[in-house]
Amino acid sequence: MGVYLDYNASAPIEPRVLDYMIDVYRKNIGNADSRTHDFGDNARKIVEKARGEVASILKINKDEVFFTSGATESNNIAIQGLKTYGITEGKRHIITTGIEHKAVLETAKAMQAQGFEVDFVNPGIDGRVSVEQVLEKVRDDTLLVSVMHVNNETGIIQPVREIGECLAEKNVLFHVDATQSFGKLVEELQSLKYDMLSMSAHKIGGPQGVGALILRRKRYKLPPVKAIIYGGQQEHGIRPGTIPVALVAALGYACNLAEEEYKTNQKKCKAIRNRLIGMLSNSGLNYEFNGNQEYCVSSTINICINGVVSEALMLSSKAYCGISNGSACNSNSYEPSYVLSAMGLSSDRTESSIRISWGPDADIGEVTKSFNSLIEVTKGLVW
């Protein structure tokens, strides 16, 4: 099967996190919302410990953390959950970007179908949206601005710090999809100004199926988000449904590890990045980076290899490494990347582009060996 190099789709679960999660599954059988016995009390203590661990890595209050099934649900709650407030206040305008994850793009389009107006701001060829272009679209009736922190396809860091600073004093809510930056750009997120933030555990070595929505208090009030599904009063009614105690515990532990080890993790990822870039530069291939690499995270490379069709390359290199040509949510589609298209890249360039992503647990020796095989396969496909 080769080496896995598609961490932006889903990172392998960290062995320490897996062991901890299994231990919680084995030893704790209670419902965290059961109030009549010790089993419920013990489960609740585990959940609240995890809530504190998520809060700690962001330097926020633990009552601002709401558990969900992952960033897709968090994004949906953050956007759709504002519908009633937007209608009541006469604020039916939303601003987002053309390179967001489909969990934001499709949700924004759903709001359009319900009478909201949405502006989609495209980035430049550098992969970054313009702060000025985003802010110049803000109006009196603007309800929400939603911008991702790091693009999942290119790895390019978006100017959410600058946007957040400018929106902080305006009567406009700011949502950040931090799926690809959470647990990695730790200090940046700790200092970021936002009202809502989404994340998934499986991007930082946690399990699939759990994440969080962060709702920051402003003047002691949470953002006016309402539940989009109905049931009990779990998570203060923001996200009804039985809390998956072991999954939440694993998320918390993954946050704890990330908070302790993120600097070391960055160094490991950067070492792999430097190795891959060095191999590319010595390969003789005609390639181009997609996006300004000065703003790229240390765990992602998105490149166009001229003269090579990415679909053919991915199929031909399966035995050596697992790579992709875009977001996993579009993996069944053979259409060119909408992210690269929004950047203004030609169809030929998008069809020749691949994404390579890794994590701190990737073995640099194995990655080097597999990437060398990938380069040799690529040379045989050039036309």
C-alpha positions in Angstrom: 0.0 0.0 0.0 3.0 2.3 0.3 3.2 5.4 2.6 0.1 7.4 3.5 0.4 11.0 2.4 -3.2 12.2 2.6 -3.3 13.6 6.1 -5.4 16.6 5.1 -8.2 14.1 4.3 -7.8 12.3 7.6 -4.8 11.7 9.8 -4.0 8.3 11.4 -5.2 8.1 14.9 -2.4 8.6 17.4 -1.7 5.3 19.3 -1.8 7.0 22.7 -5.1 8.5 21.9 -6.5 5.2 20.6 -5.3 3.4 23.8 -7.0 6.1 26.0 -10.2 5.9 24.0 -10.4 2.2 24.2 -9.8 2.3 28.0 -12.7 4.8 28.3 -14.9 2.5 26.3 -14.1 -0.4 28.5 -14.4 1.2 31.8 -17.2 3.8 31.4 -20.7 2.8 30.4 -22.7 5.7 31.6 -24.6 8.5 29.7 -23.0 11.8 30.6 -26.5 13.4 31.0 -27.7 10.7 33.4 -28.1 12.4 36.8 -29.3 9.5 39.0 -26.2 7.3 39.4 -22.4 7.3 39.6 -22.1 5.9 36.1 -23.6 9.1 34.7 -21.5 11.2 37.0 -18.3 9.5 36.0 -19.1 9.9 32.3 -19.9 13.5 32.8 -16.5 14.1 34.6 -14.7 12.6 31.6 -16.6 14.8 29.2 -15.9 17.9 31.2 -12.3 17.0 31.5 -12.1 16.8 27.7 -14.0 20.1 27.4 -11.3 21.7 29.5 -8.6 20.2 27.3 -10.1 21.7 24.1 -10.5 25.0 25.9 -6.9 24.9 27.1 -5.3 24.6 23.7 -7.3 27.6 22.5 -7.0 29.6 25.7 -10.7 30.1 26.1 -13.3 29.3 28.7 -14.6 25.7 28.8 -18.2 26.8 28.6 -17.5 28.1 25.1 -16.8 24.5 23.8 -19.7 22.6 22.3 -19.1 19.0 21.1 -20.3 17.9 17.7 -19.7 15.1 15.3 -17.1 17.1 13.5 -16.3 20.2 11.5 -19.1 19.6 8.9 -21.7 19.7 11.6 -20.0 22.6 13.4 -20.0 24.6 10.2 -23.7 23.8 9.6 -24.7 24.9 13.1 -22.6 28.1 12.9 -24.2 29.2 9.6 -27.7 27.6 9.6 -28.1 28.2 13.3 -28.1 32.0 12.6 -31.2 31.8 10.4 -33.8 32.9 12.9 -31.6 35.7 14.3 -30.8 37.0 10.8 -34.4 37.1 9.8 -35.5 38.8 13.0 -32.7 41.4 12.9 -33.1 42.0 9.1 -29.5 40.8 8.6 -29.6 38.4 5.6 -26.2 39.0 4.0 -23.4 36.5 4.3 -19.8 36.7 3.1 -17.5 33.8 2.5 -14.9 32.7 0.1 -14.9 30.5 -3.1 -12.3 28.1 -1.6 -14.1 27.0 1.5 -14.7 23.4 2.3 -18.0 22.1 0.9 -19.4 22.0 4.4 -19.4 25.9 4.3 -20.0 26.4 0.6 -23.0 24.1 0.4 -24.4 25.4 3.7 -24.1 29.0 2.4 -25.9 28.0 -0.8 -28.6 26.4 1.3 -29.0 29.8 3.1 -29.3 31.5 -0.4 -32.2 29.2 -1.2 -33.9 30.4 2.0 -33.7 34.1 1.0 -30.2 35.1 2.2 -27.8 36.9 0.0 -24.2 35.4 -0.2 -21.1 37.0 -1.6 -18.3 34.5 -2.5 -14.8 36.1 -2.6 -12.2 34.4 -4.7 -8.5 34.4 -3.9 -5.7 35.6 -6.1 -3.3 33.2 -7.8 -1.3 33.2 -4.5 -4.2 31.2 -2.9 -5.1 33.9 -0.4 -8.2 36.0 -0.3 -7.8 39.8 0.0 -8.7 41.3 3.3 -9.8 44.4 1.5 -12.1 42.5 -0.9 -13.7 40.8 2.1 -14.2 43.9 4.1 -15.5 46.1 1.3 -18.4 43.7 1.0 -19.5 44.2 4.6 -22.9 46.1 4.8 -25.3 47.2 7.4 -27.3 44.0 6.9 -24.3 41.6 6.9 -24.9 38.8 9.3 -21.8 36.7 9.0 -18.3 36.5 7.5 -17.0 32.9 7.3 -13.3 32.3 6.3 -11.2 29.2 6.7 -7.9 29.4 8.4 -5.9 27.0 6.2 -7.1 25.8 2.9 -7.4 22.0 2.9 -6.2 21.6 -0.7 -3.3 24.1 -1.0 -2.3 24.5 2.6 -2.3 28.2 2.2 -3.0 30.2 5.4 -5.8 32.8 5.0 -5.6 36.3 6.5 -8.1 35.5 9.3 -6.1 37.4 11.9 -6.5 40.7 9.9 -10.1 40.0 9.1 -10.9 39.2 12.7 -9.2 42.4 13.9 -11.3 44.5 11.5 -14.6 42.8 12.3 -14.1 42.8 16.1 -15.8 46.2 16.6 -18.5 45.7 14.0 -21.9 44.2 14.5 -20.9 41.2 12.3 -20.3 37.7 13.4 -17.0 36.1 12.3 -16.7 32.3 11.8 -13.4 30.5 11.2 -13.2 26.9 9.9 -10.0 25.8 11.6 -10.2 22.2 10.6 -6.7 22.2 9.0 -5.0 24.5 11.5 -6.4 23.4 14.9 -3.7 21.8 17.0 -1.0 22.9 14.5 -1.0 26.8 14.3 -1.7 26.9 18.1 -0.4 30.3 18.9 -2.1 31.9 16.0 -5.5 30.5 17.0 -4.9 31.5 20.6 -4.6 35.1 19.6 -7.2 35.1 16.9 -10.4 37.2 17.3 -13.5 35.3 16.2 -17.1 34.5 17.3 -17.3 30.9 16.1 -14.7 28.3 15.2 -15.0 24.7 13.9 -12.7 21.7 14.2 -12.5 17.9 13.8 -10.6 15.5 15.9 -9.4 13.3 13.1 -7.2 16.0 11.7 -5.0 16.0 14.8 -4.6 12.3 15.6 -8.0 11.9 17.2 -10.9 9.6 16.0 -13.3 10.3 13.2 -16.8 11.2 14.2 -16.2 13.9 16.8 -15.3 17.6 16.8 -16.3 20.9 18.4 -17.9 24.2 17.7 -16.4 27.1 19.7 -18.8 29.9 20.5 -17.0 32.9 22.1 -18.8 35.1 24.6 -19.0 38.8 23.8 -20.3 41.0 26.7 -21.2 37.7 28.5 -23.4 36.5 25.6 -22.9 33.7 23.2 -23.5 34.2 19.5 -27.2 33.9 18.7 -26.9 30.4 17.3 -29.9 28.0 17.5 -29.9 24.2 17.2 -30.6 22.9 13.6 -31.7 19.5 14.8 -34.0 18.8 17.7 -33.9 16.4 20.6 -32.7 16.9 24.2 -30.9 19.7 25.9 -27.4 18.2 25.5 -24.7 20.8 24.9 -27.1 23.5 26.3 -29.5 22.7 23.4 -27.0 23.7 20.7 -26.3 20.1 19.7 -28.9 17.6 20.9 -28.0 13.9 21.1 -26.2 11.6 23.5 -22.6 12.7 23.9 -20.1 9.9 22.7 -18.1 9.9 25.9 -15.1 7.9 24.6 -14.8 9.9 21.4 -15.0 13.2 23.3 -12.4 11.9 25.7 -10.1 11.0 22.8 -10.6 14.5 21.3 -9.6 16.1 24.6 -6.5 13.9 24.9 -5.5 14.7 21.3 -5.8 18.4 22.2 -3.7 17.8 25.3 -0.9 16.1 23.3 -1.1 18.8 20.6 -0.7 21.5 23.1 2.3 19.9 24.6 4.0 18.8 21.4 3.0 21.2 18.6 6.4 22.9 18.4 8.1 19.6 18.0 5.5 18.5 15.6 6.0 21.5 13.4 9.8 20.8 13.3 9.2 17.2 12.2 6.7 18.3 9.5 9.0 21.0 8.2 11.9 18.6 7.9 9.7 16.4 5.7 8.6 19.4 3.7 12.2 20.5 3.1 13.2 16.9 2.1 10.3 16.7 -0.5 11.0 20.1 -1.9 14.7 19.3 -2.2 13.8 16.0 -4.1 11.5 17.9 -6.4 14.1 20.5 -7.2 16.6 17.8 -8.2 14.1 15.7 -10.1 14.2 17.4 -13.4 10.4 17.6 -13.5 8.7 20.7 -14.8 6.5 21.6 -11.8 4.9 24.6 -10.1 3.7 25.2 -6.6 0.0 26.1 -6.3 -0.2 29.1 -3.9 2.4 31.3 -2.3 4.6 29.0 -0.3 5.5 31.9 2.1 2.0 31.4 3.5 1.9 27.6 3.4 1.7 25.3 6.4 4.6 22.9 7.0 2.5 19.7 6.3 1.1 20.3 2.8 2.4 20.7 -0.7 0.1 21.3 -3.7 2.0 21.1 -7.0 1.2 21.1 -10.7 3.5 18.7 -12.7 3.3 19.9 -16.2 2.7 17.2 -18.8 1.2 14.8 -16.3 -2.5 14.1 -15.7 -3.0 13.8 -11.9 -5.6 11.0 -12.1 -3.1 8.9 -14.1 -0.4 9.6 -11.6 -2.5 8.8 -8.5 -3.5 5.4 -10.1 0.0 4.6 -11.2 1.6 5.4 -7.8 -0.8 3.6 -5.5 1.7 1.0 -4.7 4.1 3.6 -3.3 2.0 6.3 -1.7 -1.5 7.5 -1.0 -1.9 11.1 -2.4 -4.8 13.1 -3.7 -5.8 15.8 -6.1 -8.1 17.7 -3.8 -10.6 17.5 -1.0 -11.8 14.0 0.0 -15.4 15.3 -0.2 -14.9 15.6 -4.0 -13.0 12.3 -4.5 -15.8 10.7 -6.5 -15.7 13.6 -8.9 -13.3 13.9 -11.8 -13.9 17.6 -12.2 -11.0 19.9 -11.8 -10.5 21.3 -8.3 -12.9 24.2 -7.6 -10.2 25.6 -5.2 -7.6 25.8 -7.9 -10.1 27.1 -10.4 -11.2 29.8 -8.0 -7.5 30.9 -7.8 -7.7 31.6 -11.5 -5.6 28.6 -12.6 -6.2 27.1 -16.0 -8.0 23.7 -16.4 -4.7 22.2 -17.7 -2.9 23.2 -14.6 -5.6 22.0 -12.2 -5.8 18.7 -14.0 -2.1 18.2 -13.5 -2.1 19.1 -9.8 -1.7 16.8 -6.8 -1.9 17.4 -3.0 0.6 15.7 -0.7 0.0 16.1 3.1 1.7 14.4 6.1 2.0 14.6 9.8 4.7 14.5 12.5 4.3 10.7 12.9 5.3 10.1 9.3 8.7 8.4 9.0 11.0 10.7 7.0 12.9 7.7 5.6 9.8 5.9 4.4 8.4 9.1 3.0 11.7 9.8 1.1 11.7 6.3 -0.4 8.1 6.4 -1.5 8.4 9.9 -2.9 11.4 8.9 -4.9 9.3 6.1 -6.4 6.6 8.6 -7.1 9.1 10.8 -9.0 10.2 7.9 -11.1 6.6 7.0 -11.9 5.9 10.6 -12.8 8.8 10.8 -15.2 7.3 7.8 -17.1 3.9 9.6 -17.5 5.2 12.9 -18.9 3.8 13.5 -22.4 
